Amino acid sequence: MSGEQTPGLDPASLHFITRRVSASERAAVAVVLAAQLAQESAQLGAAPGHGTSAWQRSQRPLRAPLVPGLGRWSRPEL
């Protein structure tokens, strides 16, 4: 990253539980978090949702659904 920062991710606004964190360590953590945020945001926009595959869609019209009932398909007696 060439000095880019995600808006709203200011190293001074980060709260560290560990004491004595240097300014360069704060900046490094901010860069890593900004890169991770950018990567996650890019993946959200690029990943297609899980739906039916083209193969599944092409196989649907081959037969009508099986509907159990009187004079129709039924489960075998065990």
WOVEN-V583584 format. One line per field, one symbol per residue. ss: DSSP state (A for helix, B for strand, O for the rest). psi: psi as a letter, one per 40 degrees, with the letter a starting at -180 (. if undefined). burial: + if it has 16 or more other ideal C-beta (glycine too) atoms within 10 Angstrom, else -. Layout:
ss->???
psi->???
burial->???
This chain:
ss->OOOOOOOOOOAAAOOOOOOOOOAAAAAAAAAAAAAAAAAAAAAAAAOOOOOOOAAAAAAAAAOOOOOOOOOOOOOOOO
psi->hgeiihheghddehhhdhifhiddddddddddddddddddddddddhiihaiidddddedediiihhiiheaiiiih.
burial->-----+----+--------------+---++--+--------------------------------------------
